[in-house]
C-alpha cells in the first residue's frame, strides 16, 4: 500500500518483479536504470553474491514518476529472490506492495517453471494478506528473441487467462522493459486516484 509522507509531500509505491530464476528480473531493472535519466532514477542496488541469480538477495531501483497535484510520486522497484532459502527477505519485501510484474521466461523448457512460480507468487501474496484481484499486475514475456520460444497464446492461457496488461520483451536488449514499467505505472496511478 502506498505510503504518503505529508511533510515531504511524497507518495512512495512499491512494485515487485517476480519470476523464475533466470527469467530476466534483474535484467529489467538494469535496463530501466540504463534508459532513464539521473533526474528520474536514483542508484540501482543489487544485493547478493555475484551475477548468479541463485545467490542474489534482491535488487532495488527507485524511480520518480513526476507529480500528482502537490505530491511527488516515487515507485520503488524490487526483485524477489527465487531461492526458498530467502523466505525471510521475501516477507520483508512483500510488505506494502502496490503492484507486481511477472517476468516469464519464454523458452519452451521454462514453461513449467513459469507456471510453478506464478502459483508460488499468488500463494505468497495471498498468505501475506493481499487480494490479488485488486493488485495492479503486468505480465512480461521475456526472451522473445531466442530461437525456440513458447507461443504467446500458450503463455497467455497458462499465466494470464484474464488478459491483464502484458508485454513481449528482450530485457537484455532493453526491448519492452520501459513499456512494462509504463503499463505498471498507469495502473498504480489509477489505483491511487481511485483511493
Backbone as CSV, one residue per row, in Angstrom:
resi,resn,N_x,N_y,N_z,CA_x,CA_y,CA_z,C_x,C_y,C_z
1,UNK,0.832,-1.178,0.000,0.000,0.000,0.000,0.881,1.248,0.000
2,UNK,0.556,2.199,-0.842,1.358,3.414,-0.987,1.505,4.128,0.352
3,UNK,2.721,4.644,0.586,2.991,5.397,1.809,3.088,6.872,1.441
4,UNK,2.275,7.686,2.095,2.275,9.122,1.836,2.948,9.840,2.995
5,UNK,3.961,10.627,2.661,4.644,11.446,3.654,4.197,12.893,3.420
6,UNK,3.338,13.389,4.311,2.784,14.729,4.136,3.811,15.820,4.416
7,UNK,4.830,15.512,5.216,5.866,16.505,5.499,6.714,16.793,4.262
8,UNK,7.102,15.720,3.552,7.940,15.899,2.357,7.122,15.949,1.078
9,UNK,5.808,15.757,1.205,4.888,15.741,0.054,5.311,14.692,-0.968
10,UNK,5.528,13.459,-0.466,5.905,12.338,-1.325,4.924,11.190,-1.157
11,UNK,4.635,10.536,-2.264,3.887,9.280,-2.259,4.852,8.218,-2.755
12,UNK,5.076,7.202,-1.939,6.003,6.115,-2.285,5.232,4.828,-2.510
13,UNK,5.438,4.226,-3.676,4.777,2.971,-4.036,5.833,1.885,-4.226
14,UNK,5.399,0.659,-4.073,6.319,-0.479,-4.221,5.793,-1.441,-5.279
15,UNK,6.651,-1.757,-6.238,6.335,-2.720,-7.296,7.405,-3.801,-7.262
16,UNK,6.968,-5.042,-7.284,7.902,-6.164,-7.236,7.891,-6.905,-8.568
17,UNK,9.091,-7.247,-9.029,9.260,-8.071,-10.224,9.476,-9.509,-9.759
18,UNK,8.532,-10.374,-10.110,8.608,-11.796,-9.784,8.922,-12.587,-11.047
19,UNK,9.290,-13.842,-10.862,9.508,-14.745,-11.985,10.488,-15.834,-11.603
20,UNK,10.571,-16.869,-12.425,11.503,-17.957,-12.125,12.950,-17.506,-12.251
21,UNK,13.890,-18.270,-11.681,15.312,-17.912,-11.808,15.710,-17.793,-13.276
22,UNK,16.437,-16.738,-13.582,16.930,-16.552,-14.938,15.923,-15.979,-15.920
23,UNK,14.735,-15.598,-15.460,13.708,-15.087,-16.373,14.022,-13.687,-16.868
24,UNK,14.791,-12.917,-16.063,15.150,-11.577,-16.502,14.685,-10.462,-15.595
25,UNK,14.449,-10.763,-14.330,14.007,-9.733,-13.377,15.088,-8.670,-13.194
26,UNK,16.302,-9.106,-12.908,17.416,-8.163,-12.729,17.714,-7.445,-14.040
27,UNK,17.642,-8.140,-15.166,17.873,-7.506,-16.471,16.873,-6.385,-16.710
28,UNK,15.634,-6.545,-16.244,14.642,-5.488,-16.367,15.062,-4.246,-15.602
29,UNK,15.471,-4.415,-14.346,15.863,-3.255,-13.548,17.124,-2.599,-14.109
30,UNK,18.057,-3.401,-14.595,19.260,-2.837,-15.218,18.891,-2.036,-16.474
31,UNK,17.962,-2.544,-17.250,17.515,-1.847,-18.449,16.831,-0.526,-18.098
32,UNK,15.964,-0.556,-17.108,15.268,0.669,-16.680,16.281,1.687,-16.178
33,UNK,17.249,1.227,-15.404,18.299,2.115,-14.898,19.066,2.762,-16.059
34,UNK,19.405,1.957,-17.046,20.198,2.453,-18.175,19.404,3.387,-19.084
35,UNK,18.081,3.258,-19.087,17.260,4.018,-20.020,16.462,5.144,-19.391
36,UNK,16.790,5.509,-18.165,16.152,6.654,-17.526,17.230,7.642,-17.112
37,UNK,16.866,8.894,-17.104,17.849,9.926,-16.762,18.095,9.940,-15.259
38,UNK,19.195,10.531,-14.862,19.519,10.614,-13.435,18.530,11.498,-12.685
39,UNK,17.761,12.339,-13.409,16.708,13.134,-12.765,15.540,12.262,-12.324
40,UNK,15.363,11.129,-12.991,14.217,10.256,-12.755,14.556,9.107,-11.816
41,UNK,15.774,8.611,-11.884,16.138,7.435,-11.103,17.288,7.729,-10.160
42,UNK,17.267,6.991,-9.065,18.405,7.014,-8.146,19.275,5.814,-8.519
43,UNK,20.160,5.395,-7.652,21.045,4.277,-7.954,20.339,2.941,-7.938
44,UNK,20.893,2.011,-8.673,20.423,0.632,-8.678,21.214,-0.126,-7.625
45,UNK,20.505,-0.749,-6.692,21.142,-1.515,-5.624,20.913,-2.990,-5.895
46,UNK,21.993,-3.731,-6.095,21.911,-5.175,-6.305,22.571,-5.839,-5.103
47,UNK,21.757,-6.482,-4.276,22.253,-7.063,-3.034,22.345,-8.575,-3.185
48,UNK,23.548,-9.099,-3.042,23.717,-10.533,-3.151,25.145,-10.872,-3.456
49,UNK,25.349,-12.072,-3.917,26.692,-12.552,-4.208,27.205,-12.002,-5.519
50,UNK,27.372,-12.879,-6.500,27.881,-12.455,-7.795,26.706,-12.278,-8.759
51,UNK,26.957,-12.395,-10.041,25.885,-12.249,-11.021,24.953,-13.455,-11.065
52,UNK,25.273,-14.496,-10.363,24.431,-15.690,-10.315,23.160,-15.358,-9.548
53,UNK,22.013,-15.438,-10.219,20.741,-15.038,-9.598,20.369,-15.919,-8.416
54,UNK,20.927,-17.125,-8.329,20.576,-18.001,-7.208,21.188,-17.515,-5.897
55,UNK,22.216,-16.648,-5.968,22.839,-16.166,-4.738,22.441,-14.721,-4.418
56,UNK,21.585,-14.142,-5.233,21.177,-12.755,-5.063,20.049,-12.662,-4.028
57,UNK,20.145,-11.669,-3.135,19.068,-11.426,-2.174,17.921,-10.694,-2.854
58,UNK,18.200,-9.506,-3.378,17.192,-8.745,-4.103,17.865,-7.596,-4.838
59,UNK,17.098,-6.957,-5.725,17.531,-5.750,-6.412,16.540,-4.655,-6.058
60,UNK,17.001,-3.399,-6.073,16.152,-2.270,-5.708,16.503,-1.075,-6.592
61,UNK,15.471,-0.457,-7.175,15.662,0.717,-8.018,14.522,1.703,-7.773
62,UNK,14.821,2.864,-7.168,13.784,3.895,-7.004,13.679,4.764,-8.255
63,UNK,12.430,5.028,-8.673,12.158,5.813,-9.880,11.137,6.904,-9.540
64,UNK,11.330,8.089,-10.087,10.368,9.179,-9.936,9.379,9.136,-11.085
65,UNK,8.085,9.222,-10.763,7.059,9.248,-11.802,6.470,10.643,-11.979
66,UNK,7.099,11.641,-11.376,6.608,13.008,-11.514,5.719,13.404,-10.352
67,UNK,4.777,14.295,-10.615,3.934,14.835,-9.553,2.454,14.574,-9.818
68,UNK,1.744,14.294,-8.742,0.285,14.220,-8.748,-0.174,15.311,-7.798
69,UNK,-0.813,16.325,-8.355,-1.176,17.521,-7.582,0.090,18.065,-6.935
70,UNK,0.135,18.177,-5.626,1.308,18.734,-4.944,2.294,17.671,-4.476
71,UNK,2.044,16.408,-4.803,2.853,15.320,-4.269,3.768,14.717,-5.330
72,UNK,5.007,14.426,-4.905,5.994,13.769,-5.753,5.753,12.264,-5.659
73,UNK,5.512,11.616,-6.799,5.234,10.184,-6.824,6.510,9.416,-7.155
74,UNK,6.876,8.514,-6.243,8.052,7.658,-6.453,7.604,6.203,-6.424
75,UNK,8.187,5.423,-7.293,7.927,3.984,-7.281,9.248,3.286,-6.997
76,UNK,9.197,2.346,-6.081,10.376,1.580,-5.682,10.242,0.188,-6.303
77,UNK,11.144,-0.115,-7.227,11.119,-1.396,-7.929,12.025,-2.387,-7.211
78,UNK,11.498,-3.564,-6.948,12.250,-4.632,-6.285,12.169,-5.900,-7.117
79,UNK,13.182,-6.729,-7.004,13.072,-8.123,-7.428,13.061,-8.949,-6.151
80,UNK,12.487,-10.124,-6.260,12.432,-11.027,-5.112,13.254,-12.258,-5.437
81,UNK,14.081,-12.726,-4.496,14.892,-13.916,-4.776,14.019,-15.142,-5.006
82,UNK,14.421,-15.945,-5.964,13.672,-17.163,-6.268,14.035,-18.299,-5.325
83,UNK,15.181,-18.195,-4.681,15.671,-19.256,-3.812,14.846,-19.308,-2.523
84,UNK,14.329,-20.465,-2.179,13.483,-20.613,-0.989,14.242,-20.361,0.312
85,UNK,15.587,-20.315,0.263,16.359,-20.038,1.468,16.137,-18.620,1.978
86,UNK,15.633,-17.746,1.097,15.499,-16.328,1.454,14.069,-15.929,1.776
87,UNK,13.282,-16.824,2.360,11.890,-16.509,2.663,11.751,-15.336,3.619
88,UNK,12.706,-15.156,4.540,12.622,-14.020,5.459,12.801,-12.702,4.709
89,UNK,13.662,-12.689,3.691,13.831,-11.498,2.858,12.526,-11.219,2.121
90,UNK,11.916,-12.272,1.569,10.655,-12.111,0.851,9.590,-11.501,1.733
91,UNK,9.472,-11.963,2.970,8.411,-11.457,3.838,8.576,-9.968,4.115
92,UNK,9.804,-9.488,4.181,10.049,-8.054,4.388,9.724,-7.278,3.113
93,UNK,10.195,-7.765,1.975,9.961,-7.069,0.711,8.479,-7.046,0.356
94,UNK,7.730,-8.069,0.735,6.307,-8.138,0.391,5.437,-7.130,1.143
95,UNK,5.965,-6.508,2.177,5.153,-5.534,2.932,4.920,-4.285,2.095
96,UNK,3.664,-3.891,1.984,3.308,-2.654,1.303,3.387,-2.693,-0.208
97,UNK,3.092,-3.836,-0.813,3.152,-3.974,-2.266,1.969,-3.245,-2.914
98,UNK,2.273,-2.486,-3.967,1.233,-1.771,-4.711,0.958,-2.393,-6.075
99,UNK,1.787,-3.328,-6.492,1.590,-3.990,-7.764,2.765,-4.898,-8.058
100,UNK,2.611,-5.755,-9.077,3.730,-6.612,-9.432,3.770,-6.915,-10.921
101,UNK,4.988,-7.177,-11.365,5.249,-7.614,-12.732,5.675,-9.068,-12.635
102,UNK,5.057,-9.919,-13.433,5.514,-11.304,-13.505,6.307,-11.448,-14.791
103,UNK,7.609,-11.699,-14.641,8.513,-11.861,-15.783,8.589,-13.350,-16.109
104,UNK,8.021,-13.708,-17.248,8.033,-15.106,-17.682,9.200,-15.331,-18.642
105,UNK,9.853,-16.457,-18.484,10.925,-16.886,-19.380,10.261,-17.580,-20.567
106,UNK,10.392,-17.023,-21.762,9.683,-17.540,-22.941,10.220,-18.855,-23.491
107,UNK,11.376,-19.303,-23.021,11.923,-20.552,-23.554,10.948,-21.707,-23.319
108,UNK,10.824,-22.574,-24.287,9.891,-23.701,-24.195,10.153,-24.524,-22.941
109,UNK,11.434,-24.774,-22.634,11.763,-25.609,-21.475,11.464,-24.929,-20.140
110,UNK,11.139,-23.636,-20.149,10.863,-22.907,-18.908,9.371,-22.809,-18.587
111,UNK,8.513,-23.359,-19.442,7.067,-23.208,-19.233,6.614,-23.736,-17.877
112,UNK,7.070,-24.928,-17.494,6.658,-25.498,-16.197,7.141,-24.628,-15.037
113,UNK,8.369,-24.086,-15.132,8.880,-23.188,-14.086,8.043,-21.919,-13.998
114,UNK,7.652,-21.367,-15.147,6.799,-20.177,-15.149,5.488,-20.439,-14.420
115,UNK,4.861,-21.555,-14.748,3.574,-21.895,-14.131,3.750,-22.099,-12.632
116,UNK,4.796,-22.827,-12.240,5.061,-23.085,-10.825,5.339,-21.786,-10.069
117,UNK,6.175,-20.917,-10.618,6.499,-19.667,-9.926,5.307,-18.726,-9.863
118,UNK,4.488,-18.733,-10.900,3.283,-17.897,-10.851,2.363,-18.372,-9.725
119,UNK,2.230,-19.671,-9.583,1.438,-20.226,-8.479,2.049,-19.816,-7.138
120,UNK,3.380,-19.911,-7.011,4.051,-19.529,-5.762,3.859,-18.051,-5.434
121,UNK,3.915,-17.197,-6.446,3.704,-15.759,-6.239,2.302,-15.507,-5.695
122,UNK,1.320,-16.127,-6.321,-0.071,-15.947,-5.863,-0.229,-16.446,-4.425
123,UNK,0.408,-17.571,-4.118,0.328,-18.114,-2.757,0.998,-17.181,-1.756
124,UNK,2.213,-16.714,-2.081,2.940,-15.799,-1.173,2.141,-14.537,-0.900
125,UNK,1.589,-13.945,-1.943,0.841,-12.699,-1.770,-0.449,-12.931,-0.991
126,UNK,-1.109,-14.038,-1.255,-2.332,-14.360,-0.507,-2.007,-14.584,0.963
127,UNK,-0.935,-15.330,1.235,-0.534,-15.564,2.627,-0.105,-14.281,3.324
128,UNK,0.370,-13.295,2.549,0.763,-12.006,3.117,-0.444,-11.078,3.301
129,UNK,-1.640,-11.556,2.927,-2.860,-10.801,3.165,-3.363,-9.956,2.009
130,UNK,-2.820,-10.156,0.820,-3.244,-9.353,-0.332,-4.395,-10.010,-1.074
131,UNK,-5.290,-9.179,-1.581,-6.317,-9.614,-2.517,-5.707,-9.443,-3.903
132,UNK,-5.281,-10.521,-4.509,-4.537,-10.446,-5.755,-5.379,-9.810,-6.854
133,UNK,-6.682,-10.054,-6.860,-7.537,-9.466,-7.893,-7.507,-7.937,-7.847
134,UNK,-7.196,-7.360,-6.687,-7.152,-5.912,-6.551,-5.792,-5.290,-6.786
135,UNK,-4.765,-6.119,-6.961,-3.412,-5.594,-7.179,-3.145,-5.341,-8.655
136,UNK,-2.580,-4.194,-9.001,-2.136,-3.995,-10.381,-1.099,-5.054,-10.757
137,UNK,-1.254,-5.606,-11.962,-0.345,-6.648,-12.429,-0.043,-6.463,-13.907
138,UNK,1.182,-6.779,-14.278,1.578,-6.788,-15.680,2.344,-8.083,-15.910
139,UNK,2.078,-8.723,-17.026,2.804,-9.932,-17.410,3.769,-9.574,-18.521
140,UNK,5.023,-9.945,-18.317,6.036,-9.711,-19.337,6.546,-11.059,-19.834
141,UNK,6.514,-11.249,-21.153,7.028,-12.466,-21.766,8.409,-12.131,-22.304
142,UNK,9.428,-12.483,-21.541,10.799,-12.092,-21.832,11.507,-13.146,-22.697
143,UNK,12.639,-12.750,-23.250,13.496,-13.614,-24.067,12.831,-14.010,-25.387
144,UNK,12.060,-13.092,-25.978,11.339,-13.383,-27.213,12.275,-13.486,-28.417
145,UNK,13.548,-13.149,-28.245,14.496,-13.209,-29.353,15.135,-14.583,-29.528
146,UNK,14.872,-15.483,-28.595,15.511,-16.802,-28.671,14.835,-17.666,-29.733
147,UNK,15.553,-18.672,-30.266,15.018,-19.439,-31.398,13.799,-20.308,-31.076
148,UNK,13.763,-20.925,-29.911,12.641,-21.816,-29.599,11.910,-21.294,-28.370
149,UNK,10.850,-20.513,-28.640,10.089,-19.913,-27.550,8.656,-20.433,-27.557
150,UNK,8.048,-20.386,-26.392,6.654,-20.783,-26.243,5.773,-19.750,-26.943
151,UNK,4.816,-20.181,-27.746,3.919,-19.214,-28.386,3.205,-18.345,-27.338
152,UNK,3.004,-17.091,-27.689,2.367,-16.139,-26.770,1.012,-16.651,-26.305
153,UNK,0.241,-17.245,-27.181,-1.112,-17.707,-26.799,-1.049,-18.755,-25.690
154,UNK,-0.049,-19.623,-25.722,0.100,-20.624,-24.658,0.487,-19.943,-23.353
155,UNK,1.428,-18.984,-23.415,1.807,-18.251,-22.201,0.603,-17.513,-21.617
156,UNK,-0.189,-16.887,-22.487,-1.404,-16.192,-22.017,-2.360,-17.154,-21.331
157,UNK,-2.624,-18.274,-21.985,-3.585,-19.235,-21.419,-3.124,-19.776,-20.078
158,UNK,-1.816,-19.995,-19.929,-1.291,-20.573,-18.697,-1.101,-19.545,-17.579
159,UNK,-0.674,-18.334,-17.937,-0.303,-17.350,-16.918,-1.282,-16.182,-16.795
160,UNK,-1.908,-15.811,-17.880,-2.707,-14.589,-17.906,-4.056,-14.810,-18.585
161,UNK,-4.844,-15.777,-18.099,-6.127,-16.045,-18.760,-7.108,-14.872,-18.663
162,UNK,-6.910,-13.984,-17.703,-7.787,-12.811,-17.566,-7.424,-11.702,-18.533
163,UNK,-6.363,-11.882,-19.295,-5.896,-10.908,-20.282,-5.601,-9.540,-19.660
164,UNK,-4.831,-9.576,-18.570,-4.350,-8.348,-17.943,-3.260,-7.755,-18.824
165,UNK,-2.812,-6.521,-18.549,-1.765,-5.927,-19.389,-0.548,-6.848,-19.511
166,UNK,-0.011,-6.912,-20.720,1.120,-7.790,-20.987,2.041,-7.141,-22.000
167,UNK,3.282,-7.642,-22.015,4.296,-7.045,-22.886,5.308,-8.112,-23.291
168,UNK,5.625,-8.176,-24.572,6.734,-9.007,-25.020,8.018,-8.224,-24.784
169,UNK,9.110,-8.932,-24.479,10.346,-8.227,-24.147,11.588,-9.048,-24.469
170,UNK,12.679,-8.306,-24.588,14.031,-8.859,-24.600,14.795,-7.935,-23.659
171,UNK,14.743,-8.230,-22.379,15.244,-7.305,-21.361,16.724,-6.984,-21.521
172,UNK,17.540,-7.962,-21.901,18.979,-7.696,-22.039,19.277,-6.731,-23.182
173,UNK,18.319,-6.528,-24.101,18.474,-5.564,-25.196,17.598,-4.334,-24.966
174,UNK,17.029,-4.227,-23.774,16.158,-3.106,-23.404,14.935,-2.980,-24.313
175,UNK,14.417,-4.103,-24.774,13.198,-4.102,-25.586,12.022,-4.527,-24.701
176,UNK,11.042,-3.658,-24.568,9.837,-3.982,-23.808,9.921,-3.686,-22.322
177,UNK,11.083,-3.305,-21.827,11.214,-3.080,-20.378,10.563,-1.778,-19.940
178,UNK,10.775,-0.705,-20.696,10.156,0.571,-20.342,8.646,0.513,-20.550
179,UNK,8.205,-0.212,-21.573,6.775,-0.376,-21.823,6.106,-1.136,-20.680
180,UNK,6.822,-2.129,-20.141,6.306,-2.872,-18.991,6.162,-1.937,-17.795
181,UNK,7.186,-1.142,-17.535,7.137,-0.194,-16.426,6.014,0.824,-16.627
182,UNK,5.844,1.321,-17.842,4.777,2.290,-18.118,3.398,1.689,-17.879
183,UNK,3.203,0.435,-18.296,1.920,-0.228,-18.072,1.641,-0.371,-16.580
184,UNK,2.677,-0.695,-15.805,2.513,-0.812,-14.355,2.244,0.555,-13.744
185,UNK,2.989,1.570,-14.155,2.829,2.919,-13.599,1.408,3.432,-13.819
186,UNK,0.847,3.198,-15.003,-0.533,3.630,-15.285,-1.514,3.002,-14.303
187,UNK,-1.334,1.713,-14.046,-2.247,1.027,-13.126,-2.095,1.530,-11.694
188,UNK,-0.849,1.753,-11.266,-0.605,2.228,-9.904,-1.204,3.626,-9.724
189,UNK,-1.004,4.495,-10.711,-1.554,5.851,-10.626,-3.083,5.816,-10.611
190,UNK,-3.675,4.971,-11.443,-5.135,4.845,-11.460,-5.660,4.359,-10.116
191,UNK,-4.961,3.401,-9.523,-5.379,2.873,-8.226,-5.262,3.954,-7.140
192,UNK,-4.195,4.740,-7.174,-4.030,5.836,-6.221,-5.154,6.859,-6.387
193,UNK,-5.487,7.176,-7.632,-6.543,8.162,-7.894,-7.888,7.681,-7.376
194,UNK,-8.142,6.363,-7.485,-9.412,5.794,-7.024,-9.510,5.713,-5.512
195,UNK,-8.328,5.684,-4.842,-8.328,5.586,-3.382,-8.232,6.970,-2.779
